[in-house]
């Protein structure tokens, strides 16, 4: 059972919101290939 996890908050500059989303989506395959990786989540709040 996971009891601790890091929280990283990214705030995109105006007009760069989609670029940040694309960056996080591109990281998902790397995370999925890493053995033993616990749940990995990205959440978008706002535009």
CHARMM-style PDB file with segment names, atoms N, HN, CA, C and O in Angstrom:
ATOM      1  N   UNK     1       0.834  -1.170   0.000  1.00  0.00      PROA
ATOM      2  CA  UNK     1       0.000   0.000   0.000  1.00  0.00      PROA
ATOM      3  C   UNK     1       0.887   1.245   0.000  1.00  0.00      PROA
ATOM      4  O   UNK     1       1.853   1.343   0.757  1.00  0.00      PROA
ATOM      5  N   UNK     2       0.537   2.180  -0.859  1.00  0.00      PROA
ATOM      6  HN  UNK     2      -0.247   2.101  -1.474  1.00  0.00      PROA
ATOM      7  CA  UNK     2       1.274   3.444  -0.939  1.00  0.00      PROA
ATOM      8  C   UNK     2       0.745   4.391   0.126  1.00  0.00      PROA
ATOM      9  O   UNK     2      -0.463   4.606   0.228  1.00  0.00      PROA
ATOM     10  N   UNK     3       1.645   4.956   0.917  1.00  0.00      PROA
ATOM     11  HN  UNK     3       2.626   4.781   0.835  1.00  0.00      PROA
ATOM     12  CA  UNK     3       1.220   5.892   1.956  1.00  0.00      PROA
ATOM     13  C   UNK     3       1.781   7.291   1.747  1.00  0.00      PROA
ATOM     14  O   UNK     3       1.342   8.236   2.403  1.00  0.00      PROA
ATOM     15  N   UNK     4       2.751   7.437   0.835  1.00  0.00      PROA
ATOM     16  HN  UNK     4       3.107   6.669   0.303  1.00  0.00      PROA
ATOM     17  CA  UNK     4       3.352   8.744   0.573  1.00  0.00      PROA
ATOM     18  C   UNK     4       3.612   8.871  -0.919  1.00  0.00      PROA
ATOM     19  O   UNK     4       3.867   7.885  -1.611  1.00  0.00      PROA
ATOM     20  N   UNK     5       3.541  10.097  -1.395  1.00  0.00      PROA
ATOM     21  HN  UNK     5       3.334  10.897  -0.833  1.00  0.00      PROA
ATOM     22  CA  UNK     5       3.829  10.354  -2.807  1.00  0.00      PROA
ATOM     23  C   UNK     5       4.213  11.808  -2.980  1.00  0.00      PROA
ATOM     24  O   UNK     5       3.740  12.669  -2.239  1.00  0.00      PROA
ATOM     25  N   UNK     6       5.067  12.090  -3.951  1.00  0.00      PROA
ATOM     26  HN  UNK     6       5.451  11.390  -4.554  1.00  0.00      PROA
ATOM     27  CA  UNK     6       5.392  13.486  -4.224  1.00  0.00      PROA
ATOM     28  C   UNK     6       4.244  14.161  -4.982  1.00  0.00      PROA
ATOM     29  O   UNK     6       3.520  13.515  -5.739  1.00  0.00      PROA
ATOM     30  N   UNK     7       4.097  15.430  -4.770  1.00  0.00      PROA
ATOM     31  HN  UNK     7       4.686  15.955  -4.155  1.00  0.00      PROA
ATOM     32  CA  UNK     7       3.133  16.239  -5.498  1.00  0.00      PROA
ATOM     33  C   UNK     7       3.917  17.343  -6.183  1.00  0.00      PROA
ATOM     34  O   UNK     7       4.600  18.130  -5.528  1.00  0.00      PROA
ATOM     35  N   UNK     8       3.817  17.398  -7.489  1.00  0.00      PROA
ATOM     36  HN  UNK     8       3.262  16.759  -8.022  1.00  0.00      PROA
ATOM     37  CA  UNK     8       4.512  18.415  -8.263  1.00  0.00      PROA
ATOM     38  C   UNK     8       3.458  19.245  -8.976  1.00  0.00      PROA
ATOM     39  O   UNK     8       2.662  18.717  -9.753  1.00  0.00      PROA
ATOM     40  N   UNK     9       3.455  20.535  -8.712  1.00  0.00      PROA
ATOM     41  HN  UNK     9       4.101  20.964  -8.081  1.00  0.00      PROA
ATOM     42  CA  UNK     9       2.493  21.424  -9.359  1.00  0.00      PROA
ATOM     43  C   UNK     9       3.202  22.217 -10.449  1.00  0.00      PROA
ATOM     44  O   UNK     9       4.233  22.846 -10.211  1.00  0.00      PROA
ATOM     45  N   UNK    10       2.632  22.174 -11.641  1.00  0.00      PROA
ATOM     46  HN  UNK    10       1.794  21.663 -11.834  1.00  0.00      PROA
ATOM     47  CA  UNK    10       3.154  22.944 -12.761  1.00  0.00      PROA
ATOM     48  C   UNK    10       2.117  23.990 -13.130  1.00  0.00      PROA
ATOM     49  O   UNK    10       0.929  23.682 -13.218  1.00  0.00      PROA
ATOM     50  N   UNK    11       2.550  25.209 -13.343  1.00  0.00      PROA
ATOM     51  HN  UNK    11       3.516  25.459 -13.272  1.00  0.00      PROA
ATOM     52  CA  UNK    11       1.641  26.254 -13.797  1.00  0.00      PROA
ATOM     53  C   UNK    11       2.141  26.754 -15.145  1.00  0.00      PROA
ATOM     54  O   UNK    11       3.233  27.312 -15.254  1.00  0.00      PROA
ATOM     55  N   UNK    12       1.320  26.543 -16.167  1.00  0.00      PROA
ATOM     56  HN  UNK    12       0.433  26.091 -16.078  1.00  0.00      PROA
ATOM     57  CA  UNK    12       1.706  26.934 -17.514  1.00  0.00      PROA
ATOM     58  C   UNK    12       1.604  28.447 -17.674  1.00  0.00      PROA
ATOM     59  O   UNK    12       0.734  29.096 -17.093  1.00  0.00      PROA
ATOM     60  N   UNK    13       2.502  28.983 -18.466  1.00  0.00      PROA
ATOM     61  HN  UNK    13       3.209  28.457 -18.939  1.00  0.00      PROA
ATOM     62  CA  UNK    13       2.384  30.388 -18.844  1.00  0.00      PROA
ATOM     63  C   UNK    13       1.146  30.532 -19.723  1.00  0.00      PROA
ATOM     64  O   UNK    13       0.749  29.570 -20.381  1.00  0.00      PROA
ATOM     65  N   UNK    14       0.538  31.695 -19.748  1.00  0.00      PROA
ATOM     66  HN  UNK    14       0.861  32.476 -19.214  1.00  0.00      PROA
ATOM     67  CA  UNK    14      -0.631  31.897 -20.595  1.00  0.00      PROA
ATOM     68  C   UNK    14      -0.331  31.504 -22.051  1.00  0.00      PROA
ATOM     69  O   UNK    14       0.670  31.921 -22.633  1.00  0.00      PROA
ATOM     70  N   UNK    15      -1.218  30.699 -22.610  1.00  0.00      PROA
ATOM     71  HN  UNK    15      -2.031  30.360 -22.137  1.00  0.00      PROA
ATOM     72  CA  UNK    15      -1.050  30.246 -23.983  1.00  0.00      PROA
ATOM     73  C   UNK    15      -0.231  28.978 -24.126  1.00  0.00      PROA
ATOM     74  O   UNK    15      -0.145  28.428 -25.224  1.00  0.00      PROA
ATOM     75  N   UNK    16       0.375  28.497 -23.047  1.00  0.00      PROA
ATOM     76  HN  UNK    16       0.305  28.943 -22.154  1.00  0.00      PROA
ATOM     77  CA  UNK    16       1.221  27.295 -23.092  1.00  0.00      PROA
ATOM     78  C   UNK    16       0.564  26.096 -22.417  1.00  0.00      PROA
ATOM     79  O   UNK    16       1.209  25.068 -22.210  1.00  0.00      PROA
ATOM     80  N   UNK    17      -0.723  26.224 -22.071  1.00  0.00      PROA
ATOM     81  HN  UNK    17      -1.247  27.059 -22.239  1.00  0.00      PROA
ATOM     82  CA  UNK    17      -1.418  25.149 -21.344  1.00  0.00      PROA
ATOM     83  C   UNK    17      -1.380  23.830 -22.121  1.00  0.00      PROA
ATOM     84  O   UNK    17      -1.114  22.775 -21.546  1.00  0.00      PROA
ATOM     85  N   UNK    18      -1.645  23.894 -23.417  1.00  0.00      PROA
ATOM     86  HN  UNK    18      -1.861  24.752 -23.884  1.00  0.00      PROA
ATOM     87  CA  UNK    18      -1.659  22.670 -24.215  1.00  0.00      PROA
ATOM     88  C   UNK    18      -0.265  22.049 -24.323  1.00  0.00      PROA
ATOM     89  O   UNK    18      -0.136  20.826 -24.378  1.00  0.00      PROA
ATOM     90  N   UNK    19       0.771  22.878 -24.355  1.00  0.00      PROA
ATOM     91  HN  UNK    19       0.666  23.871 -24.311  1.00  0.00      PROA
ATOM     92  CA  UNK    19       2.141  22.360 -24.417  1.00  0.00      PROA
ATOM     93  C   UNK    19       2.491  21.595 -23.147  1.00  0.00      PROA
ATOM     94  O   UNK    19       3.165  20.567 -23.210  1.00  0.00      PROA
ATOM     95  N   UNK    20       2.044  22.084 -22.001  1.00  0.00      PROA
ATOM     96  HN  UNK    20       1.497  22.920 -21.949  1.00  0.00      PROA
ATOM     97  CA  UNK    20       2.292  21.375 -20.735  1.00  0.00      PROA
ATOM     98  C   UNK    20       1.534  20.051 -20.738  1.00  0.00      PROA
ATOM     99  O   UNK    20       2.073  19.021 -20.335  1.00  0.00      PROA
ATOM    100  N   UNK    21       0.288  20.083 -21.191  1.00  0.00      PROA
ATOM    101  HN  UNK    21      -0.149  20.920 -21.519  1.00  0.00      PROA
ATOM    102  CA  UNK    21      -0.489  18.835 -21.269  1.00  0.00      PROA
ATOM    103  C   UNK    21       0.199  17.835 -22.202  1.00  0.00      PROA
ATOM    104  O   UNK    21       0.309  16.656 -21.866  1.00  0.00      PROA
ATOM    105  N   UNK    22       0.658  18.286 -23.357  1.00  0.00      PROA
ATOM    106  HN  UNK    22       0.568  19.243 -23.631  1.00  0.00      PROA
ATOM    107  CA  UNK    22       1.351  17.392 -24.296  1.00  0.00      PROA
ATOM    108  C   UNK    22       2.607  16.803 -23.661  1.00  0.00      PROA
ATOM    109  O   UNK    22       2.901  15.621 -23.840  1.00  0.00      PROA
ATOM    110  N   UNK    23       3.342  17.620 -22.925  1.00  0.00      PROA
ATOM    111  HN  UNK    23       3.103  18.580 -22.779  1.00  0.00      PROA
ATOM    112  CA  UNK    23       4.551  17.143 -22.243  1.00  0.00      PROA
ATOM    113  C   UNK    23       4.221  16.017 -21.254  1.00  0.00      PROA
ATOM    114  O   UNK    23       4.893  14.986 -21.229  1.00  0.00      PROA
ATOM    115  N   UNK    24       3.184  16.226 -20.446  1.00  0.00      PROA
ATOM    116  HN  UNK    24       2.638  17.064 -20.466  1.00  0.00      PROA
ATOM    117  CA  UNK    24       2.814  15.208 -19.460  1.00  0.00      PROA
ATOM    118  C   UNK    24       2.298  13.942 -20.139  1.00  0.00      PROA
ATOM    119  O   UNK    24       2.603  12.833 -19.700  1.00  0.00      PROA
ATOM    120  N   UNK    25       1.525  14.102 -21.198  1.00  0.00      PROA
ATOM    121  HN  UNK    25       1.277  15.003 -21.554  1.00  0.00      PROA
ATOM    122  CA  UNK    25       1.041  12.921 -21.932  1.00  0.00      PROA
ATOM    123  C   UNK    25       2.209  12.151 -22.544  1.00  0.00      PROA
ATOM    124  O   UNK    25       2.191  10.920 -22.568  1.00  0.00      PROA
ATOM    125  N   UNK    26       3.207  12.851 -23.031  1.00  0.00      PROA
ATOM    126  HN  UNK    26       3.222  13.851 -23.012  1.00  0.00      PROA
ATOM    127  CA  UNK    26       4.365  12.179 -23.640  1.00  0.00      PROA
ATOM    128  C   UNK    26       5.190  11.415 -22.610  1.00  0.00      PROA
ATOM    129  O   UNK    26       5.899  10.472 -22.963  1.00  0.00      PROA
ATOM    130  N   UNK    27       5.106  11.811 -21.342  1.00  0.00      PROA
ATOM    131  HN  UNK    27       4.530  12.577 -21.055  1.00  0.00      PROA
ATOM    132  CA  UNK    27       5.864  11.127 -20.289  1.00  0.00      PROA
ATOM    133  C   UNK    27       5.209   9.818 -19.858  1.00  0.00      PROA
ATOM    134  O   UNK    27       5.880   8.948 -19.303  1.00  0.00      PROA
ATOM    135  N   UNK    28       3.926   9.669 -20.101  1.00  0.00      PROA
ATOM    136  HN  UNK    28       3.380  10.376 -20.552  1.00  0.00      PROA
ATOM    137  CA  UNK    28       3.209   8.485 -19.621  1.00  0.00      PROA
ATOM    138  C   UNK    28       3.818   7.169 -20.103  1.00  0.00      PROA
ATOM    139  O   UNK    28       4.000   6.273 -19.279  1.00  0.00      PROA
ATOM    140  N   UNK    29       4.146   6.997 -21.392  1.00  0.00      PROA
ATOM    141  HN  UNK    29       3.998   7.725 -22.061  1.00  0.00      PROA
ATOM    142  CA  UNK    29       4.752   5.726 -21.816  1.00  0.00      PROA
ATOM    143  C   UNK    29       6.063   5.415 -21.087  1.00  0.00      PROA
ATOM    144  O   UNK    29       6.357   4.253 -20.804  1.00  0.00      PROA
ATOM    145  N   UNK    30       6.845   6.445 -20.785  1.00  0.00      PROA
ATOM    146  HN  UNK    30       6.606   7.389 -21.014  1.00  0.00      PROA
ATOM    147  CA  UNK    30       8.089   6.223 -20.037  1.00  0.00      PROA
ATOM    148  C   UNK    30       7.793   5.720 -18.640  1.00  0.00      PROA
ATOM    149  O   UNK    30       8.464   4.812 -18.149  1.00  0.00      PROA
ATOM    150  N   UNK    31       6.804   6.295 -18.002  1.00  0.00      PROA
ATOM    151  HN  UNK    31       6.259   7.033 -18.400  1.00  0.00      PROA
ATOM    152  CA  UNK    31       6.417   5.891 -16.651  1.00  0.00      PROA
ATOM    153  C   UNK    31       5.890   4.460 -16.664  1.00  0.00      PROA
ATOM    154  O   UNK    31       6.218   3.665 -15.782  1.00  0.00      PROA
ATOM    155  N   UNK    32       5.083   4.136 -17.651  1.00  0.00      PROA
ATOM    156  HN  UNK    32       4.816   4.782 -18.367  1.00  0.00      PROA
ATOM    157  CA  UNK    32       4.493   2.791 -17.737  1.00  0.00      PROA
ATOM    158  C   UNK    32       5.550   1.716 -17.951  1.00  0.00      PROA
ATOM    159  O   UNK    32       5.360   0.574 -17.532  1.00  0.00      PROA
ATOM    160  N   UNK    33       6.658   2.062 -18.596  1.00  0.00      PROA
ATOM    161  HN  UNK    33       6.813   2.989 -18.936  1.00  0.00      PROA
ATOM    162  CA  UNK    33       7.731   1.079 -18.837  1.00  0.00      PROA
ATOM    163  C   UNK    33       8.645   0.903 -17.632  1.00  0.00      PROA
ATOM    164  O   UNK    33       9.420  -0.052 -17.582  1.00  0.00      PROA
ATOM    165  N   UNK    34       8.568   1.799 -16.673  1.00  0.00      PROA
ATOM    166  HN  UNK    34       7.938   2.575 -16.714  1.00  0.00      PROA
ATOM    167  CA  UNK    34       9.449   1.743 -15.502  1.00  0.00      PROA
ATOM    168  C   UNK    34       8.945   0.685 -14.520  1.00  0.00      PROA
ATOM    169  O   UNK    34       7.827   0.804 -14.019  1.00  0.00      PROA
ATOM    170  N   UNK    35       9.742  -0.344 -14.234  1.00  0.00      PROA
ATOM    171  HN  UNK    35      10.650  -0.440 -14.642  1.00  0.00      PROA
ATOM    172  CA  UNK    35       9.297  -1.389 -13.312  1.00  0.00      PROA
ATOM    173  C   UNK    35       9.011  -0.836 -11.913  1.00  0.00      PROA
ATOM    174  O   UNK    35       9.763  -0.011 -11.394  1.00  0.00      PROA
ATOM    175  N   UNK    36       7.941  -1.291 -11.328  1.00  0.00      PROA
ATOM    176  HN  UNK    36       7.330  -1.961 -11.750  1.00  0.00      PROA
ATOM    177  CA  UNK    36       7.618  -0.934  -9.955  1.00  0.00      PROA
ATOM    178  C   UNK    36       7.021   0.446  -9.763  1.00  0.00      PROA
ATOM    179  O   UNK    36       6.851   0.895  -8.629  1.00  0.00      PROA
ATOM    180  N   UNK    37       6.703   1.120 -10.850  1.00  0.00      PROA
ATOM    181  HN  UNK    37       6.842   0.755 -11.771  1.00  0.00      PROA
ATOM    182  CA  UNK    37       6.120   2.451 -10.713  1.00  0.00      PROA
ATOM    183  C   UNK    37       4.732   2.355 -10.113  1.00  0.00      PROA
ATOM    184  O   UNK    37       3.903   1.562 -10.560  1.00  0.00      PROA
ATOM    185  N   UNK    38       4.489   3.147  -9.122  1.00  0.00      PROA
ATOM    186  HN  UNK    38       5.162   3.791  -8.759  1.00  0.00      PROA
ATOM    187  CA  UNK    38       3.179   3.218  -8.476  1.00  0.00      PROA
ATOM    188  C   UNK    38       2.250   4.051  -9.347  1.00  0.00      PROA
ATOM    189  O   UNK    38       2.678   4.562 -10.381  1.00  0.00      PROA
ATOM    190  N   UNK    39       1.014   4.198  -8.962  1.00  0.00      PROA
ATOM    191  HN  UNK    39       0.666   3.783  -8.121  1.00  0.00      PROA
ATOM    192  CA  UNK    39       0.115   5.030  -9.767  1.00  0.00      PROA
ATOM    193  C   UNK    39       0.718   6.406 -10.051  1.00  0.00      PROA
ATOM    194  O   UNK    39       1.311   7.039  -9.177  1.00  0.00      PROA
ATOM    195  N   UNK    40       0.550   6.839 -11.271  1.00  0.00      PROA
ATOM    196  HN  UNK    40       0.068   6.325 -11.981  1.00  0.00      PROA
ATOM    197  CA  UNK    40       1.074   8.116 -11.726  1.00  0.00      PROA
ATOM    198  C   UNK    40      -0.078   8.890 -12.327  1.00  0.00      PROA
ATOM    199  O   UNK    40      -0.742   8.404 -13.243  1.00  0.00      PROA
ATOM    200  N   UNK    41      -0.323  10.077 -11.828  1.00  0.00      PROA
ATOM    201  HN  UNK    41       0.215  10.471 -11.084  1.00  0.00      PROA
ATOM    202  CA  UNK    41      -1.494  10.841 -12.255  1.00  0.00      PROA
ATOM    203  C   UNK    41      -1.093  12.245 -12.666  1.00  0.00      PROA
ATOM    204  O   UNK    41      -0.149  12.826 -12.132  1.00  0.00      PROA
ATOM    205  N   UNK    42      -1.823  12.768 -13.615  1.00  0.00      PROA
ATOM    206  HN  UNK    42      -2.591  12.296 -14.050  1.00  0.00      PROA
ATOM    207  CA  UNK    42      -1.715  14.184 -13.979  1.00  0.00      PROA
ATOM    208  C   UNK    42      -3.141  14.715 -14.050  1.00  0.00      PROA
ATOM    209  O   UNK    42      -4.022  14.086 -14.637  1.00  0.00      PROA
ATOM    210  N   UNK    43      -3.351  15.861 -13.456  1.00  0.00      PROA
ATOM    211  HN  UNK    43      -2.635  16.371 -12.980  1.00  0.00      PROA
ATOM    212  CA  UNK    43      -4.684  16.455 -13.413  1.00  0.00      PROA
ATOM    213  C   UNK    43      -4.583  17.889 -13.920  1.00  0.00      PROA
ATOM    214  O   UNK    43      -3.692  18.643 -13.529  1.00  0.00      PROA
ATOM    215  N   UNK    44      -5.502  18.244 -14.788  1.00  0.00      PROA
ATOM    216  HN  UNK    44      -6.226  17.632 -15.106  1.00  0.00      PROA
ATOM    217  CA  UNK    44      -5.516  19.617 -15.317  1.00  0.00      PROA
ATOM    218  C   UNK    44      -6.652  20.386 -14.672  1.00  0.00      PROA
ATOM    219  O   UNK    44      -7.809  19.970 -14.731  1.00  0.00      PROA
ATOM    220  N   UNK    45      -6.317  21.508 -14.056  1.00  0.00      PROA
ATOM    221  HN  UNK    45      -5.377  21.846 -14.008  1.00  0.00      PROA
ATOM    222  CA  UNK    45      -7.297  22.416 -13.471  1.00  0.00      PROA
ATOM    223  C   UNK    45      -7.259  23.701 -14.284  1.00  0.00      PROA
ATOM    224  O   UNK    45      -6.211  24.340 -14.368  1.00  0.00      PROA
ATOM    225  N   UNK    46      -8.341  24.081 -14.864  1.00  0.00      PROA
ATOM    226  HN  UNK    46      -9.193  23.562 -14.796  1.00  0.00      PROA
ATOM    227  CA  UNK    46      -8.388  25.328 -15.613  1.00  0.00      PROA
ATOM    228  C   UNK    46      -8.253  25.102 -17.100  1.00  0.00      PROA
ATOM    229  O   UNK    46      -8.348  23.972 -17.579  1.00  0.00      PROA
ATOM    230  N   UNK    47      -8.027  26.195 -17.840  1.00  0.00      PROA
ATOM    231  HN  UNK    47      -7.950  27.113 -17.451  1.00  0.00      PROA
ATOM    232  CA  UNK    47      -8.008  26.104 -19.303  1.00  0.00      PROA
ATOM    233  C   UNK    47      -6.855  25.279 -19.854  1.00  0.00      PROA
ATOM    234  OT1 UNK    47      -6.729  25.128 -21.070  1.00  0.00      PROA
TER     235      UNK     47
END
